[in-house]
């Protein structure tokens, strides 16, 4: 399970944008997305995750 810290999320529209971006990653199951965090099961690399999230405009950090 990978946990992401996502800055500047404030509403349901933000959650939808993040969820769509994460679902675009290969072999990814989005477990939960809340304002400020997301938990996913994925085989995507950290670089792929951060690139997808950069496109959403939300600064993202991967927690280890």
C-alpha positions in Angstrom: 0.0 0.0 0.0 1.3 3.4 -1.0 0.2 6.5 0.9 0.3 9.9 -0.7 0.2 13.3 1.0 -1.5 15.7 -1.3 -1.4 19.5 -0.7 -4.1 22.1 -1.7 -7.0 19.7 -1.9 -10.2 21.5 -0.6 -13.3 19.9 -2.1 -15.0 17.0 -3.8 -13.9 18.2 -7.3 -10.3 18.0 -6.1 -10.9 14.4 -4.9 -12.4 13.5 -8.3 -9.4 15.0 -10.2 -6.9 13.1 -8.0 -8.9 9.9 -8.3 -8.9 10.1 -12.1 -5.2 10.8 -12.2 -4.4 7.9 -10.0 -6.7 5.6 -11.9 -4.8 6.4 -15.1 -1.7 4.7 -13.7 -0.9 1.1 -14.8 -2.1 -1.7 -12.5 -3.4 0.7 -9.8 -6.3 0.2 -7.4 -7.3 3.4 -5.6 -8.2 2.3 -2.1 -9.3 5.7 -0.7 -8.9 9.4 -1.4 -9.6 12.0 1.2 -8.8 15.7 1.3 -5.0 15.7 1.8 -4.3 12.0 1.4 -4.7 9.0 -0.9 -4.0 5.3 -0.4 -3.3 3.1 -3.5 -2.2 -0.3 -4.5 0.0 0.0 -7.5 2.9 -1.3 -9.5 3.6 2.2 -10.8 7.0 3.7 -10.0 7.2 6.7 -7.7 8.2 8.7 -10.8 5.0 7.7 -12.6 2.9 8.5 -9.6 4.4 12.0 -9.1 4.2 12.7 -12.9 0.5 11.9 -12.9 -0.1 14.0 -9.8 1.9 16.9 -11.2 -0.6 17.1 -14.1 -3.4 17.6 -11.5 -1.6 20.7 -10.1 -1.6 19.3 -6.5 1.9 19.0 -4.9 2.3 15.4 -3.8 4.7 13.5 -1.5 5.0 9.8 -1.2 5.1 8.5 2.3 7.4 5.5 3.0 
